């Protein structure tokens, strides 16, 4: 039997206190299982935002999606994690990644090392958190597509997160483009190979980049296709990170992707929270 579905929403827009609390309550009302906050400059600070969300909700888990390890000293992060987990009633799920936006590091006056150096720091952070907090302090998500990040996720993560996008070479702003289906499948296959010796399989998470309920699928993805050289409408409609079509088609796609890839934990971005809600209502917990 496959794992039951879990659905998360990543709240990316800063808001005054009451507006933030209102959209957190709305996420719970719509049935989302996890309220998530990213870790980018210009977006909400993750830990206080999650504590505020916890104060007006009861059921959803609260998660970072995902912290840029390069922003954090492991010992100070351990304090943030322990305090936030306590203040959210033990509902915290910690997501970590290596970071990919050089411009944010430059703005913060922090070094942006090579890909190897960033993953080294991510590994160090994971190992230090386990030493300081214990291996079972909070559920751990690790996100990334690279070989060494996949290996780290296979070794340590309770949740392995995939984005289905890749960084444009040389982009200091972190510009991302969708991965070709074959490349995406290859990354998943490599993770499964690395994780083959685990006692318990990790939960697999996928970040959905777009949710559009429509009868005209081609028209909905046309603007995206125009921004990706060489892409076609047909290729775009096959991407697992795009959920485009009628509610029946989208629901069928979510089920098919669980069967094909093993994704049981899907995250949508805040702008699509309402559009995706009927799918959450139909498939939540199933």
CORMOFEN-V694464 format. One record per residue. N is the residue number from 1. RES is the residue in one letter. PSI is psi as a letter, one per 30 degrees, with the letter a starting at -180 (999 if undefined). Layout:
BEGIN
<<N/RES/PSI> <N/RES/PSI>>
END
This chain:
BEGIN
<<1/X/k> <2/X/l> <3/X/l> <4/X/l> <5/X/k> <6/X/k> <7/X/k> <8/X/l> <9/X/k> <10/X/j> <11/X/j> <12/X/f> <13/X/k> <14/X/l> <15/X/l> <16/X/l> <17/X/e> <18/X/e> <19/X/e> <20/X/e> <21/X/e> <22/X/e> <23/X/f> <24/X/e> <25/X/e> <26/X/e> <27/X/e> <28/X/e> <29/X/e> <30/X/f> <31/X/g> <32/X/k> <33/X/f> <34/X/k> <35/X/k> <36/X/l> <37/X/k> <38/X/a> <39/X/i> <40/X/k> <41/X/k> <42/X/f> <43/X/l> <44/X/k> <45/X/k> <46/X/e> <47/X/e> <48/X/e> <49/X/e> <50/X/e> <51/X/e> <52/X/e> <53/X/e> <54/X/f> <55/X/f> <56/X/g> <57/X/l> <58/X/e> <59/X/e> <60/X/k> <61/X/l> <62/X/k> <63/X/l> <64/X/k> <65/X/i> <66/X/l> <67/X/k> <68/X/j> <69/X/f> <70/X/f> <71/X/f> <72/X/k> <73/X/k> <74/X/e> <75/X/e> <76/X/e> <77/X/e> <78/X/e> <79/X/e> <80/X/e> <81/X/e> <82/X/e> <83/X/e> <84/X/e> <85/X/e> <86/X/e> <87/X/f> <88/X/g> <89/X/h> <90/X/g> <91/X/g> <92/X/k> <93/X/k> <94/X/j> <95/X/k> <96/X/k> <97/X/l> <98/X/f> <99/X/k> <100/X/f> <101/X/j> <102/X/e> <103/X/e> <104/X/e> <105/X/e> <106/X/e> <107/X/e> <108/X/f> <109/X/g> <110/X/k> <111/X/k> <112/X/j> <113/X/a> <114/X/l> <115/X/e> <116/X/e> <117/X/e> <118/X/e> <119/X/e> <120/X/e> <121/X/e> <122/X/e> <123/X/e> <124/X/e> <125/X/e> <126/X/e> <127/X/e> <128/X/e> <129/X/e> <130/X/e> <131/X/e> <132/X/e> <133/X/f> <134/X/l> <135/X/f> <136/X/g> <137/X/e> <138/X/l> <139/X/k> <140/X/k> <141/X/k> <142/X/k> <143/X/k> <144/X/l> <145/X/f> <146/X/l> <147/X/e> <148/X/e> <149/X/e> <150/X/e> <151/X/e> <152/X/e> <153/X/e> <154/X/e> <155/X/e> <156/X/f> <157/X/k> <158/X/f> <159/X/k> <160/X/k> <161/X/k> <162/X/k> <163/X/f> <164/X/g> <165/X/l> <166/X/l> <167/X/k> <168/X/k> <169/X/k> <170/X/g> <171/X/j> <172/X/f> <173/X/f> <174/X/h> <175/X/k> <176/X/k> <177/X/l> <178/X/k> <179/X/k> <180/X/k> <181/X/e> <182/X/e> <183/X/e> <184/X/e> <185/X/e> <186/X/e> <187/X/e> <188/X/e> <189/X/e> <190/X/e> <191/X/e> <192/X/e> <193/X/e> <194/X/e> <195/X/g> <196/X/f> <197/X/g> <198/X/k> <199/X/e> <200/X/k> <201/X/k> <202/X/l> <203/X/k> <204/X/k> <205/X/k> <206/X/k> <207/X/j> <208/X/k> <209/X/f> <210/X/k> <211/X/j> <212/X/j> <213/X/j> <214/X/l> <215/X/f> <216/X/i> <217/X/e> <218/X/e> <219/X/e> <220/X/e> <221/X/f> <222/X/e> <223/X/e> <224/X/e> <225/X/e> <226/X/f> <227/X/f> <228/X/j> <229/X/k> <230/X/f> <231/X/l> <232/X/l> <233/X/e> <234/X/e> <235/X/e> <236/X/e> <237/X/f> <238/X/f> <239/X/k> <240/X/f> <241/X/f> <242/X/k> <243/X/j> <244/X/k> <245/X/a> <246/X/l> <247/X/e> <248/X/e> <249/X/e> <250/X/e> <251/X/e> <252/X/e> <253/X/e> <254/X/e> <255/X/e> <256/X/e> <257/X/f> <258/X/e> <259/X/e> <260/X/e> <261/X/f> <262/X/g> <263/X/j> <264/X/f> <265/X/j> <266/X/k> <267/X/k> <268/X/l> <269/X/l> <270/X/e> <271/X/f> <272/X/g> <273/X/e> <274/X/e> <275/X/e> <276/X/f> <277/X/e> <278/X/e> <279/X/e> <280/X/e> <281/X/e> <282/X/e> <283/X/f> <284/X/k> <285/X/f> <286/X/999>>
END
